[in-house]
Amino acid sequence: MSKIRITKQFSFETGHALYGYDGKCKNVHGHSYKLSVTVIGTPISDTDNVKYGMVIDFGDLKKIVKSEIVDVFDHATVFNKNTPHVELAKELEIRGHSVLLVNYQPTSEMMVIDFAEKIKKQLPNHISLFSLRLQETDTSFAEWYASDN
């Protein structure tokens, strides 16, 4: 049977700052991110399976992406934990803000790599992550493709 790609789209709001950057993005700011998750697999051929004909139930894919990405990053501020932004992060946390400290510069490029690793670990064995597209503005996005890795 043919391999089929399916895509589910998500959106979330996240703040960040790029420590050491030489432009405006060194300041704390936010984006209305749009994440497109594409997986590839063969539709289930077992007619007794309630998910017959599906590569993966869109609801199951939604559960994975929401728990690993959306619920974690939505309305949080992301900082590279290996920078002085850690001090700001601690102050924000004390004041009740949601803060994520990551091991990378929180650019769209690095975030999409992080998201790919998190999603791949949760997919069923018969499904592969094909690509991700993380859009931070209407005209700017980063893409990750399994074939490039």
N, CA, C and O atoms as CSV, one atom per row, in Angstrom:
chain,resi,resn,atom,element,x,y,z
A,1,MET,N,N,0.837,-1.193,0.000
A,1,MET,CA,C,0.000,0.000,0.000
A,1,MET,C,C,0.877,1.249,0.000
A,1,MET,O,O,2.019,1.227,0.459
A,2,SER,N,N,0.331,2.310,-0.512
A,2,SER,CA,C,1.053,3.576,-0.631
A,2,SER,C,C,1.359,4.205,0.720
A,2,SER,O,O,0.601,4.068,1.680
A,3,LYS,N,N,2.488,4.894,0.766
A,3,LYS,CA,C,2.809,5.732,1.920
A,3,LYS,C,C,2.032,7.039,1.754
A,3,LYS,O,O,1.940,7.588,0.657
A,4,ILE,N,N,1.484,7.516,2.851
A,4,ILE,CA,C,0.686,8.744,2.832
A,4,ILE,C,C,1.220,9.685,3.899
A,4,ILE,O,O,1.567,9.261,5.002
A,5,ARG,N,N,1.280,10.969,3.557
A,5,ARG,CA,C,1.656,11.999,4.526
A,5,ARG,C,C,0.393,12.703,5.001
A,5,ARG,O,O,-0.481,13.034,4.200
A,6,ILE,N,N,0.303,12.928,6.300
A,6,ILE,CA,C,-0.785,13.750,6.832
A,6,ILE,C,C,-0.173,14.872,7.663
A,6,ILE,O,O,0.892,14.716,8.262
A,7,THR,N,N,-0.859,15.987,7.685
A,7,THR,CA,C,-0.355,17.171,8.390
A,7,THR,C,C,-1.425,17.713,9.326
A,7,THR,O,O,-2.602,17.792,8.975
A,8,LYS,N,N,-0.992,18.081,10.513
A,8,LYS,CA,C,-1.858,18.751,11.492
A,8,LYS,C,C,-1.169,20.051,11.867
A,8,LYS,O,O,0.048,20.092,12.047
A,9,GLN,N,N,-1.964,21.122,11.984
A,9,GLN,CA,C,-1.422,22.434,12.304
A,9,GLN,C,C,-1.804,22.840,13.725
A,9,GLN,O,O,-2.885,22.517,14.217
A,10,PHE,N,N,-0.889,23.555,14.365
A,10,PHE,CA,C,-1.057,24.004,15.745
A,10,PHE,C,C,-0.638,25.463,15.834
A,10,PHE,O,O,0.094,25.962,14.979
A,11,SER,N,N,-1.105,26.142,16.873
A,11,SER,CA,C,-0.646,27.510,17.108
A,11,SER,C,C,-0.462,27.706,18.607
A,11,SER,O,O,-1.156,27.101,19.424
A,12,PHE,N,N,0.487,28.565,18.940
A,12,PHE,CA,C,0.766,28.888,20.336
A,12,PHE,C,C,1.532,30.198,20.392
A,12,PHE,O,O,2.162,30.614,19.420
A,13,GLU,N,N,1.465,30.838,21.552
A,13,GLU,CA,C,2.130,32.123,21.787
A,13,GLU,C,C,3.333,31.877,22.690
A,13,GLU,O,O,3.206,31.258,23.747
A,14,THR,N,N,4.485,32.355,22.278
A,14,THR,CA,C,5.699,32.165,23.081
A,14,THR,C,C,6.570,33.410,23.013
A,14,THR,O,O,6.706,34.038,21.963
A,15,GLY,N,N,7.157,33.754,24.159
A,15,GLY,CA,C,8.115,34.844,24.215
A,15,GLY,C,C,9.527,34.288,24.243
A,15,GLY,O,O,9.743,33.143,24.641
A,16,HIS,N,N,10.478,35.092,23.825
A,16,HIS,CA,C,11.883,34.695,23.898
A,16,HIS,C,C,12.771,35.922,23.744
A,16,HIS,O,O,12.302,37.022,23.448
A,17,ALA,N,N,14.047,35.707,23.949
A,17,ALA,CA,C,15.058,36.735,23.705
A,17,ALA,C,C,16.311,36.012,23.248
A,17,ALA,O,O,16.613,34.917,23.721
A,18,LEU,N,N,17.035,36.625,22.332
A,18,LEU,CA,C,18.251,36.014,21.783
A,18,LEU,C,C,19.470,36.722,22.372
A,18,LEU,O,O,19.872,37.792,21.914
A,19,TYR,N,N,20.039,36.101,23.391
A,19,TYR,CA,C,21.190,36.701,24.062
A,19,TYR,C,C,22.378,36.815,23.099
A,19,TYR,O,O,22.715,35.859,22.402
A,20,GLY,N,N,23.000,37.985,23.071
A,20,GLY,CA,C,24.176,38.204,22.231
A,20,GLY,C,C,23.855,38.598,20.801
A,20,GLY,O,O,24.762,38.907,20.028
A,21,TYR,N,N,22.592,38.594,20.439
A,21,TYR,CA,C,22.187,38.957,19.083
A,21,TYR,C,C,22.390,40.459,18.878
A,21,TYR,O,O,22.284,41.237,19.825
A,22,ASP,N,N,22.684,40.866,17.629
A,22,ASP,CA,C,22.994,42.276,17.360
A,22,ASP,C,C,21.814,43.076,16.806
A,22,ASP,O,O,21.998,44.149,16.232
A,23,GLY,N,N,20.612,42.552,16.982
A,23,GLY,CA,C,19.442,43.270,16.485
A,23,GLY,C,C,18.351,43.337,17.532
A,23,GLY,O,O,18.585,43.053,18.707
A,24,LYS,N,N,17.147,43.718,17.098
A,24,LYS,CA,C,16.031,43.909,18.014
A,24,LYS,C,C,15.662,42.648,18.791
A,24,LYS,O,O,15.136,42.738,19.901
A,25,CYS,N,N,15.925,41.500,18.233
A,25,CYS,CA,C,15.515,40.247,18.889
A,25,CYS,C,C,16.337,39.913,20.127
A,25,CYS,O,O,16.106,38.886,20.764
A,26,LYS,N,N,17.299,40.776,20.475
A,26,LYS,CA,C,17.987,40.608,21.759
A,26,LYS,C,C,17.049,40.971,22.902
A,26,LYS,O,O,17.250,40.551,24.041
A,27,ASN,N,N,16.013,41.764,22.582
A,27,ASN,CA,C,15.015,42.157,23.576
A,27,ASN,C,C,13.973,41.058,23.739
A,27,ASN,O,O,13.689,40.314,22.801
A,28,VAL,N,N,13.411,40.962,24.934
A,28,VAL,CA,C,12.331,40.009,25.159
A,28,VAL,C,C,11.140,40.424,24.293
A,28,VAL,O,O,10.703,41.574,24.327
A,29,HIS,N,N,10.630,39.480,23.525
A,29,HIS,CA,C,9.493,39.734,22.635
A,29,HIS,C,C,8.784,38.406,22.400
A,29,HIS,O,O,9.254,37.367,22.862
A,30,GLY,N,N,7.686,38.424,21.705
A,30,GLY,CA,C,6.940,37.193,21.489
A,30,GLY,C,C,6.471,37.024,20.064
A,30,GLY,O,O,6.509,37.945,19.248
A,31,HIS,N,N,6.021,35.791,19.790
A,31,HIS,CA,C,5.504,35.443,18.467
A,31,HIS,C,C,4.240,34.613,18.614
A,31,HIS,O,O,4.056,33.898,19.599
A,32,SER,N,N,3.381,34.720,17.624
A,32,SER,CA,C,2.241,33.819,17.480
A,32,SER,C,C,2.702,32.720,16.529
A,32,SER,O,O,2.538,32.823,15.313
A,33,TYR,N,N,3.282,31.666,17.101
A,33,TYR,CA,C,3.861,30.586,16.299
A,33,TYR,C,C,2.767,29.727,15.676
A,33,TYR,O,O,1.708,29.510,16.264
A,34,LYS,N,N,3.052,29.248,14.478
A,34,LYS,CA,C,2.225,28.248,13.803
A,34,LYS,C,C,3.135,27.070,13.494
A,34,LYS,O,O,4.176,27.231,12.857
A,35,LEU,N,N,2.742,25.895,13.943
A,35,LEU,CA,C,3.536,24.686,13.752
A,35,LEU,C,C,2.748,23.697,12.910
A,35,LEU,O,O,1.636,23.311,13.269
A,36,SER,N,N,3.332,23.287,11.780
A,36,SER,CA,C,2.749,22.249,10.933
A,36,SER,C,C,3.561,20.982,11.121
A,36,SER,O,O,4.776,20.976,10.923
A,37,VAL,N,N,2.879,19.905,11.507
A,37,VAL,CA,C,3.524,18.620,11.776
A,37,VAL,C,C,3.045,17.629,10.718
A,37,VAL,O,O,1.849,17.359,10.601
A,38,THR,N,N,3.993,17.090,9.948
A,38,THR,CA,C,3.664,16.119,8.910
A,38,THR,C,C,4.304,14.785,9.242
A,38,THR,O,O,5.511,14.693,9.464
A,39,VAL,N,N,3.471,13.751,9.270
A,39,VAL,CA,C,3.965,12.392,9.499
A,39,VAL,C,C,3.684,11.562,8.258
A,39,VAL,O,O,2.853,11.929,7.427
A,40,ILE,N,N,4.385,10.437,8.140
A,40,ILE,CA,C,4.211,9.569,6.974
A,40,ILE,C,C,4.068,8.123,7.438
A,40,ILE,O,O,4.727,7.688,8.382
A,41,GLY,N,N,3.216,7.411,6.771
A,41,GLY,CA,C,3.005,6.001,7.089
A,41,GLY,C,C,2.032,5.381,6.106
A,41,GLY,O,O,1.564,6.030,5.170
A,42,THR,N,N,1.742,4.121,6.338
A,42,THR,CA,C,0.794,3.386,5.511
A,42,THR,C,C,-0.545,3.334,6.235
A,42,THR,O,O,-0.585,3.008,7.421
A,43,PRO,N,N,-1.628,3.642,5.558
A,43,PRO,CA,C,-2.933,3.559,6.213
A,43,PRO,C,C,-3.188,2.151,6.754
A,43,PRO,O,O,-2.817,1.157,6.131
A,44,ILE,N,N,-3.820,2.087,7.911
A,44,ILE,CA,C,-4.124,0.809,8.550
A,44,ILE,C,C,-5.056,0.012,7.646
A,44,ILE,O,O,-6.102,0.509,7.227
A,45,SER,N,N,-4.670,-1.234,7.347
A,45,SER,CA,C,-5.440,-2.056,6.407
A,45,SER,C,C,-6.328,-3.090,7.096
A,45,SER,O,O,-7.120,-3.764,6.436
A,46,ASP,N,N,-6.205,-3.218,8.388
A,46,ASP,CA,C,-7.011,-4.166,9.153
A,46,ASP,C,C,-8.434,-3.631,9.289
A,46,ASP,O,O,-8.661,-2.635,9.976
A,47,THR,N,N,-9.389,-4.288,8.638
A,47,THR,CA,C,-10.769,-3.794,8.637
A,47,THR,C,C,-11.439,-3.897,10.012
A,47,THR,O,O,-12.480,-3.280,10.239
A,48,ASP,N,N,-10.854,-4.663,10.917
A,48,ASP,CA,C,-11.395,-4.765,12.273
A,48,ASP,C,C,-10.869,-3.655,13.193
A,48,ASP,O,O,-11.382,-3.464,14.295
A,49,ASN,N,N,-9.861,-2.937,12.741
A,49,ASN,CA,C,-9.276,-1.859,13.543
A,49,ASN,C,C,-10.172,-0.628,13.433
A,49,ASN,O,O,-10.562,-0.238,12.332
A,50,VAL,N,N,-10.498,-0.020,14.569
A,50,VAL,CA,C,-11.369,1.157,14.541
A,50,VAL,C,C,-10.723,2.328,13.791
A,50,VAL,O,O,-11.409,3.277,13.410
A,51,LYS,N,N,-9.424,2.260,13.585
A,51,LYS,CA,C,-8.715,3.328,12.868
A,51,LYS,C,C,-8.377,2.902,11.435
A,51,LYS,O,O,-7.467,3.443,10.807
A,52,TYR,N,N,-9.126,1.929,10.940
A,52,TYR,CA,C,-8.975,1.423,9.577
A,52,TYR,C,C,-8.963,2.579,8.584
A,52,TYR,O,O,-9.828,3.454,8.619
A,53,GLY,N,N,-7.966,2.568,7.694
A,53,GLY,CA,C,-7.861,3.592,6.660
A,53,GLY,C,C,-7.068,4.817,7.056
A,53,GLY,O,O,-6.806,5.688,6.227
A,54,MET,N,N,-6.681,4.888,8.332
A,54,MET,CA,C,-5.931,6.054,8.814
A,54,MET,C,C,-4.443,5.744,8.905
A,54,MET,O,O,-4.056,4.619,9.223
A,55,VAL,N,N,-3.617,6.736,8.628
A,55,VAL,CA,C,-2.186,6.625,8.925
A,55,VAL,C,C,-2.021,6.733,10.434
A,55,VAL,O,O,-1.371,5.900,11.065
A,56,ILE,N,N,-2.621,7.773,10.999
A,56,ILE,CA,C,-2.722,7.987,12.444
A,56,ILE,C,C,-3.953,8.855,12.648
A,56,ILE,O,O,-4.241,9.738,11.840
A,57,ASP,N,N,-4.658,8.607,13.701
A,57,ASP,CA,C,-5.819,9.423,14.029
A,57,ASP,C,C,-5.322,10.846,14.298
A,57,ASP,O,O,-4.391,11.037,15.081
A,58,PHE,N,N,-5.932,11.839,13.660
A,58,PHE,CA,C,-5.521,13.230,13.887
A,58,PHE,C,C,-5.584,13.574,15.376
A,58,PHE,O,O,-4.768,14.352,15.871
A,59,GLY,N,N,-6.544,13.000,16.083
A,59,GLY,CA,C,-6.659,13.235,17.521
A,59,GLY,C,C,-5.472,12.689,18.289
A,59,GLY,O,O,-5.028,13.301,19.261
A,60,ASP,N,N,-4.950,11.540,17.866
A,60,ASP,CA,C,-3.769,10.960,18.526
A,60,ASP,C,C,-2.533,11.819,18.269
A,60,ASP,O,O,-1.720,12.030,19.168
A,61,LEU,N,N,-2.397,12.312,17.038
A,61,LEU,CA,C,-1.278,13.197,16.722
A,61,LEU,C,C,-1.399,14.494,17.523
A,61,LEU,O,O,-0.403,15.025,18.015
A,62,LYS,N,N,-2.616,14.991,17.646
A,62,LYS,CA,C,-2.855,16.208,18.426
A,62,LYS,C,C,-2.430,16.017,19.874
A,62,LYS,O,O,-1.795,16.900,20.451
A,63,LYS,N,N,-2.770,14.881,20.470
A,63,LYS,CA,C,-2.394,14.609,21.869
A,63,LYS,C,C,-0.881,14.662,22.045
A,63,LYS,O,O,-0.384,15.232,23.017
A,64,ILE,N,N,-0.152,14.071,21.108
A,64,ILE,CA,C,1.312,14.046,21.185
A,64,ILE,C,C,1.875,15.466,21.120
A,64,ILE,O,O,2.666,15.867,21.974
A,65,VAL,N,N,1.466,16.215,20.110
A,65,VAL,CA,C,2.032,17.549,19.892
A,65,VAL,C,C,1.604,18.520,20.997
A,65,VAL,O,O,2.394,19.357,21.432
A,66,LYS,N,N,0.369,18.405,21.440
A,66,LYS,CA,C,-0.072,19.274,22.539
A,66,LYS,C,C,0.726,19.008,23.804
A,66,LYS,O,O,1.181,19.948,24.457
A,67,SER,N,N,0.903,17.745,24.159
A,67,SER,CA,C,1.595,17.439,25.421
A,67,SER,C,C,3.085,17.749,25.357
A,67,SER,O,O,3.663,18.181,26.354
A,68,GLU,N,N,3.716,17.540,24.212
A,68,GLU,CA,C,5.159,17.739,24.079
A,68,GLU,C,C,5.556,19.176,23.742
A,68,GLU,O,O,6.628,19.633,24.138
A,69,ILE,N,N,4.694,19.888,23.013
A,69,ILE,CA,C,5.071,21.215,22.500
A,69,ILE,C,C,4.094,22.308,22.966
A,69,ILE,O,O,4.470,23.193,23.734
A,70,VAL,N,N,2.875,22.241,22.508
A,70,VAL,CA,C,1.935,23.346,22.697
A,70,VAL,C,C,1.697,23.644,24.171
A,70,VAL,O,O,1.819,24.795,24.593
A,71,ASP,N,N,1.361,22.633,24.959
A,71,ASP,CA,C,1.071,22.873,26.377
A,71,ASP,C,C,2.295,23.347,27.148
A,71,ASP,O,O,2.161,24.003,28.181
A,72,VAL,N,N,3.481,23.024,26.658
A,72,VAL,CA,C,4.729,23.423,27.324
A,72,VAL,C,C,5.136,24.841,26.929
A,72,VAL,O,O,5.506,25.640,27.789
A,73,PHE,N,N,5.071,25.159,25.640
A,73,PHE,CA,C,5.578,26.431,25.131
A,73,PHE,C,C,4.545,27.553,25.106
A,73,PHE,O,O,4.919,28.726,25.079
A,74,ASP,N,N,3.257,27.222,25.113
A,74,ASP,CA,C,2.238,28.258,24.992
A,74,ASP,C,C,2.257,29.203,26.194
A,74,ASP,O,O,2.172,28.771,27.344
A,75,HIS,N,N,2.369,30.472,25.911
A,75,HIS,CA,C,2.416,31.544,26.912
A,75,HIS,C,C,3.566,31.381,27.905
A,75,HIS,O,O,3.457,31.776,29.066
A,76,ALA,N,N,4.659,30.799,27.440
A,76,ALA,CA,C,5.892,30.721,28.224
A,76,ALA,C,C,6.917,31.639,27.574
A,76,ALA,O,O,6.767,32.052,26.424
A,77,THR,N,N,7.957,31.948,28.332
A,77,THR,CA,C,9.089,32.699,27.789
A,77,THR,C,C,10.281,31.762,27.807
A,77,THR,O,O,10.565,31.121,28.819
A,78,VAL,N,N,10.981,31.688,26.675
A,78,VAL,CA,C,12.080,30.738,26.503
A,78,VAL,C,C,13.413,31.482,26.483
A,78,VAL,O,O,13.595,32.455,25.752
A,79,PHE,N,N,14.335,30.995,27.308
A,79,PHE,CA,C,15.685,31.560,27.351
A,79,PHE,C,C,16.708,30.438,27.235
A,79,PHE,O,O,16.461,29.307,27.654
A,80,ASN,N,N,17.852,30.767,26.666
A,80,ASN,CA,C,19.002,29.864,26.660
A,80,ASN,C,C,19.555,29.835,28.078
A,80,ASN,O,O,19.954,30.871,28.611
A,81,LYS,N,N,19.581,28.658,28.692
A,81,LYS,CA,C,20.012,28.571,30.096
A,81,LYS,C,C,21.510,28.788,30.279
A,81,LYS,O,O,21.986,28.886,31.410
A,82,ASN,N,N,22.247,28.865,29.194
A,82,ASN,CA,C,23.691,29.072,29.263
A,82,ASN,C,C,24.070,30.529,29.044
A,82,ASN,O,O,25.165,30.824,28.564
A,83,THR,N,N,23.163,31.445,29.397
A,83,THR,CA,C,23.401,32.878,29.235
A,83,THR,C,C,22.982,33.601,30.513
A,83,THR,O,O,22.349,33.008,31.387
A,84,PRO,N,N,23.333,34.870,30.620
A,84,PRO,CA,C,22.887,35.651,31.784
A,84,PRO,C,C,21.368,35.830,31.873
A,84,PRO,O,O,20.868,36.336,32.878
A,85,HIS,N,N,20.636,35.425,30.843
A,85,HIS,CA,C,19.183,35.503,30.918
A,85,HIS,C,C,18.627,34.629,32.039
A,85,HIS,O,O,17.460,34.763,32.407
A,86,VAL,N,N,19.448,33.739,32.581
A,86,VAL,CA,C,19.017,32.887,33.684
A,86,VAL,C,C,18.554,33.745,34.864
A,86,VAL,O,O,17.583,33.406,35.541
A,87,GLU,N,N,19.251,34.852,35.103
A,87,GLU,CA,C,18.864,35.754,36.201
A,87,GLU,C,C,17.470,36.332,35.961
A,87,GLU,O,O,16.653,36.390,36.881
A,88,LEU,N,N,17.201,36.753,34.742
A,88,LEU,CA,C,15.883,37.280,34.399
A,88,LEU,C,C,14.834,36.173,34.521
A,88,LEU,O,O,13.731,36.408,35.015
A,89,ALA,N,N,15.179,34.983,34.074
A,89,ALA,CA,C,14.261,33.842,34.160
A,89,ALA,C,C,13.867,33.568,35.608
A,89,ALA,O,O,12.694,33.338,35.903
A,90,LYS,N,N,14.833,33.592,36.497
A,90,LYS,CA,C,14.541,33.345,37.917
A,90,LYS,C,C,13.598,34.400,38.471
A,90,LYS,O,O,12.670,34.079,39.214
A,91,GLU,N,N,13.826,35.643,38.118
A,91,GLU,CA,C,12.965,36.728,38.590
A,91,GLU,C,C,11.544,36.565,38.058
A,91,GLU,O,O,10.577,36.761,38.794
A,92,LEU,N,N,11.417,36.212,36.795
A,92,LEU,CA,C,10.087,36.004,36.220
A,92,LEU,C,C,9.369,34.838,36.894
A,92,LEU,O,O,8.176,34.923,37.185
A,93,GLU,N,N,10.098,33.749,37.141
A,93,GLU,CA,C,9.498,32.593,37.804
A,93,GLU,C,C,9.014,32.947,39.204
A,93,GLU,O,O,7.935,32.525,39.617
A,94,ILE,N,N,9.814,33.724,39.934
A,94,ILE,CA,C,9.423,34.165,41.276
A,94,ILE,C,C,8.101,34.924,41.214
A,94,ILE,O,O,7.283,34.840,42.130
A,95,ARG,N,N,7.901,35.662,40.132
A,95,ARG,CA,C,6.684,36.467,39.972
A,95,ARG,C,C,5.537,35.682,39.322
A,95,ARG,O,O,4.508,36.254,38.965
A,96,GLY,N,N,5.729,34.358,39.173
A,96,GLY,CA,C,4.647,33.506,38.692
A,96,GLY,C,C,4.558,33.326,37.194
A,96,GLY,O,O,3.551,32.825,36.694
A,97,HIS,N,N,5.582,33.720,36.469
A,97,HIS,CA,C,5.577,33.566,35.018
A,97,HIS,C,C,6.059,32.171,34.617
A,97,HIS,O,O,6.851,31.546,35.322
A,98,SER,N,N,5.572,31.703,33.484
A,98,SER,CA,C,6.010,30.426,32.928
A,98,SER,C,C,7.284,30.664,32.121
A,98,SER,O,O,7.279,31.410,31.142
A,99,VAL,N,N,8.376,30.023,32.542
A,99,VAL,CA,C,9.679,30.209,31.892
A,99,VAL,C,C,10.256,28.848,31.535
A,99,VAL,O,O,10.189,27.907,32.326
A,100,LEU,N,N,10.817,28.754,30.350
A,100,LEU,CA,C,11.521,27.546,29.922
A,100,LEU,C,C,12.980,27.887,29.711
A,100,LEU,O,O,13.305,28.846,29.011
A,101,LEU,N,N,13.855,27.111,30.309
A,101,LEU,CA,C,15.297,27.254,30.081
A,101,LEU,C,C,15.730,26.083,29.217
A,101,LEU,O,O,15.559,24.923,29.592
A,102,VAL,N,N,16.292,26.395,28.059
A,102,VAL,CA,C,16.689,25.363,27.100
A,102,VAL,C,C,18.198,25.391,26.885
A,102,VAL,O,O,18.869,26.355,27.254
A,103,ASN,N,N,18.718,24.340,26.293
A,103,ASN,CA,C,20.161,24.202,26.050
A,103,ASN,C,C,20.601,24.825,24.725
A,103,ASN,O,O,21.680,24.507,24.225
A,104,TYR,N,N,19.796,25.692,24.160
A,104,TYR,CA,C,20.105,26.254,22.841
A,104,TYR,C,C,19.607,27.693,22.755
A,104,TYR,O,O,18.808,28.140,23.578
A,105,GLN,N,N,20.089,28.400,21.755
A,105,GLN,CA,C,19.573,29.743,21.459
A,105,GLN,C,C,18.153,29.552,20.923
A,105,GLN,O,O,17.983,28.834,19.937
A,106,PRO,N,N,17.125,30.162,21.525
A,106,PRO,CA,C,15.749,29.871,21.135
A,106,PRO,C,C,15.290,30.561,19.844
A,106,PRO,O,O,14.329,31.330,19.835
A,107,THR,N,N,15.999,30.265,18.773
A,107,THR,CA,C,15.605,30.707,17.436
A,107,THR,C,C,14.596,29.706,16.885
A,107,THR,O,O,14.465,28.604,17.419
A,108,SER,N,N,13.895,30.068,15.841
A,108,SER,CA,C,12.971,29.126,15.201
A,108,SER,C,C,13.714,27.891,14.706
A,108,SER,O,O,13.206,26.772,14.775
A,109,GLU,N,N,14.921,28.115,14.206
A,109,GLU,CA,C,15.711,26.991,13.691
A,109,GLU,C,C,16.000,25.958,14.778
A,109,GLU,O,O,15.827,24.757,14.573
A,110,MET,N,N,16.441,26.443,15.929
A,110,MET,CA,C,16.795,25.522,17.013
A,110,MET,C,C,15.552,24.934,17.680
A,110,MET,O,O,15.563,23.783,18.116
A,111,MET,N,N,14.485,25.721,17.756
A,111,MET,CA,C,13.249,25.213,18.343
A,111,MET,C,C,12.674,24.078,17.505
A,111,MET,O,O,12.191,23.086,18.050
A,112,VAL,N,N,12.724,24.218,16.186
A,112,VAL,CA,C,12.146,23.180,15.325
A,112,VAL,C,C,12.952,21.870,15.435
A,112,VAL,O,O,12.382,20.785,15.324
A,113,ILE,N,N,14.259,21.968,15.651
A,113,ILE,CA,C,15.078,20.773,15.879
A,113,ILE,C,C,14.655,20.106,17.195
A,113,ILE,O,O,14.476,18.889,17.249
A,114,ASP,N,N,14.501,20.898,18.237
A,114,ASP,CA,C,14.054,20.400,19.535
A,114,ASP,C,C,12.682,19.739,19.408
A,114,ASP,O,O,12.474,18.647,19.936
A,115,PHE,N,N,11.758,20.380,18.724
A,115,PHE,CA,C,10.408,19.843,18.569
A,115,PHE,C,C,10.434,18.511,17.827
A,115,PHE,O,O,9.707,17.585,18.185
A,116,ALA,N,N,11.266,18.414,16.800
A,116,ALA,CA,C,11.346,17.161,16.033
A,116,ALA,C,C,11.760,16.005,16.936
A,116,ALA,O,O,11.167,14.928,16.879
A,117,GLU,N,N,12.765,16.223,17.758
A,117,GLU,CA,C,13.238,15.149,18.656
A,117,GLU,C,C,12.146,14.745,19.637
A,117,GLU,O,O,11.958,13.556,19.896
A,118,LYS,N,N,11.435,15.705,20.177
A,118,LYS,CA,C,10.376,15.407,21.153
A,118,LYS,C,C,9.230,14.643,20.511
A,118,LYS,O,O,8.722,13.685,21.094
A,119,ILE,N,N,8.820,15.052,19.329
A,119,ILE,CA,C,7.692,14.400,18.654
A,119,ILE,C,C,8.079,12.995,18.201
A,119,ILE,O,O,7.298,12.059,18.376
A,120,LYS,N,N,9.265,12.831,17.624
A,120,LYS,CA,C,9.695,11.508,17.137
A,120,LYS,C,C,9.646,10.459,18.236
A,120,LYS,O,O,9.264,9.317,17.981
A,121,LYS,N,N,10.025,10.827,19.452
A,121,LYS,CA,C,10.049,9.877,20.573
A,121,LYS,C,C,8.661,9.373,20.950
A,121,LYS,O,O,8.536,8.303,21.547
A,122,GLN,N,N,7.619,10.124,20.611
A,122,GLN,CA,C,6.262,9.771,21.025
A,122,GLN,C,C,5.426,9.105,19.932
A,122,GLN,O,O,4.334,8.608,20.207
A,123,LEU,N,N,5.923,9.093,18.712
A,123,LEU,CA,C,5.134,8.511,17.612
A,123,LEU,C,C,5.136,6.989,17.687
A,123,LEU,O,O,6.124,6.394,18.116
A,124,PRO,N,N,4.036,6.350,17.272
A,124,PRO,CA,C,4.018,4.881,17.187
A,124,PRO,C,C,5.086,4.403,16.210
A,124,PRO,O,O,5.488,5.142,15.311
A,125,ASN,N,N,5.538,3.180,16.384
A,125,ASN,CA,C,6.639,2.641,15.564
A,125,ASN,C,C,6.360,2.648,14.069
A,125,ASN,O,O,7.294,2.780,13.278
A,126,HIS,N,N,5.118,2.512,13.662
A,126,HIS,CA,C,4.794,2.429,12.230
A,126,HIS,C,C,4.601,3.801,11.571
A,126,HIS,O,O,4.263,3.887,10.390
A,127,ILE,N,N,4.819,4.863,12.340
A,127,ILE,CA,C,4.673,6.235,11.828
A,127,ILE,C,C,6.020,6.943,11.948
A,127,ILE,O,O,6.718,6.793,12.951
A,128,SER,N,N,6.380,7.707,10.931
A,128,SER,CA,C,7.623,8.493,10.976
A,128,SER,C,C,7.301,9.976,10.849
A,128,SER,O,O,6.365,10.370,10.154
A,129,LEU,N,N,8.094,10.784,11.531
A,129,LEU,CA,C,7.981,12.228,11.356
A,129,LEU,C,C,8.609,12.573,10.017
A,129,LEU,O,O,9.771,12.249,9.770
A,130,PHE,N,N,7.852,13.223,9.160
A,130,PHE,CA,C,8.328,13.581,7.829
A,130,PHE,C,C,8.912,14.984,7.812
A,130,PHE,O,O,10.006,15.206,7.293
A,131,SER,N,N,8.162,15.945,8.394
A,131,SER,CA,C,8.643,17.329,8.388
A,131,SER,C,C,7.909,18.149,9.437
A,131,SER,O,O,6.832,17.791,9.913
A,132,LEU,N,N,8.546,19.268,9.775
A,132,LEU,CA,C,7.956,20.285,10.642
A,132,LEU,C,C,8.179,21.632,9.984
A,132,LEU,O,O,9.194,21.862,9.326
A,133,ARG,N,N,7.232,22.503,10.168
A,133,ARG,CA,C,7.380,23.896,9.723
A,133,ARG,C,C,6.957,24.764,10.893
A,133,ARG,O,O,5.815,24.693,11.346
A,134,LEU,N,N,7.873,25.581,11.379
A,134,LEU,CA,C,7.589,26.491,12.488
A,134,LEU,C,C,7.626,27.907,11.956
A,134,LEU,O,O,8.678,28.415,11.570
A,135,GLN,N,N,6.461,28.540,11.941
A,135,GLN,CA,C,6.321,29.894,11.405
A,135,GLN,C,C,6.222,30.864,12.563
A,135,GLN,O,O,5.341,30.740,13.414
A,136,GLU,N,N,7.145,31.851,12.598
A,136,GLU,CA,C,7.115,32.819,13.695
A,136,GLU,C,C,6.442,34.129,13.308
A,136,GLU,O,O,5.959,34.855,14.177
A,137,THR,N,N,6.404,34.438,12.020
A,137,THR,CA,C,5.660,35.597,11.516
A,137,THR,C,C,4.994,35.176,10.213
A,137,THR,O,O,5.190,34.052,9.750
A,138,ASP,N,N,4.216,36.060,9.628
A,138,ASP,CA,C,3.562,35.730,8.360
A,138,ASP,C,C,4.555,35.425,7.249
A,138,ASP,O,O,4.231,34.712,6.300
A,139,THR,N,N,5.763,35.961,7.365
A,139,THR,CA,C,6.721,35.821,6.265
A,139,THR,C,C,7.998,35.074,6.635
A,139,THR,O,O,8.914,34.984,5.818
A,140,SER,N,N,8.077,34.535,7.859
A,140,SER,CA,C,9.322,33.903,8.304
A,140,SER,C,C,9.047,32.571,8.984
A,140,SER,O,O,8.219,32.478,9.890
A,141,PHE,N,N,9.760,31.531,8.525
A,141,PHE,CA,C,9.579,30.216,9.118
A,141,PHE,C,C,10.843,29.380,8.961
A,141,PHE,O,O,11.707,29.662,8.131
A,142,ALA,N,N,10.920,28.333,9.795
A,142,ALA,CA,C,12.011,27.359,9.717
A,142,ALA,C,C,11.383,25.999,9.438
A,142,ALA,O,O,10.299,25.691,9.934
A,143,GLU,N,N,12.073,25.193,8.641
A,143,GLU,CA,C,11.560,23.867,8.304
A,143,GLU,C,C,12.581,22.793,8.657
A,143,GLU,O,O,13.789,22.989,8.524
A,144,TRP,N,N,12.063,21.646,9.113
A,144,TRP,CA,C,12.864,20.460,9.416
A,144,TRP,C,C,12.311,19.318,8.590
A,144,TRP,O,O,11.104,19.077,8.576
A,145,TYR,N,N,13.207,18.606,7.893
A,145,TYR,CA,C,12.815,17.445,7.095
A,145,TYR,C,C,13.640,16.247,7.544
A,145,TYR,O,O,14.858,16.341,7.693
A,146,ALA,N,N,12.964,15.113,7.758
A,146,ALA,CA,C,13.661,13.884,8.142
A,146,ALA,C,C,14.701,13.512,7.101
A,146,ALA,O,O,15.768,13.009,7.452
A,147,SER,N,N,14.415,13.748,5.833
A,147,SER,CA,C,15.338,13.368,4.743
A,147,SER,C,C,16.634,14.150,4.775
A,147,SER,O,O,17.615,13.740,4.155
A,148,ASP,N,N,16.660,15.277,5.491
A,148,ASP,CA,C,17.881,16.085,5.598
A,148,ASP,C,C,18.761,15.638,6.749
A,148,ASP,O,O,19.884,16.124,6.885
A,149,ASN,N,N,18.282,14.726,7.579
A,149,ASN,CA,C,19.001,14.338,8.791
A,149,ASN,C,C,19.485,12.900,8.743
A,149,ASN,O,O,20.108,12.426,9.693
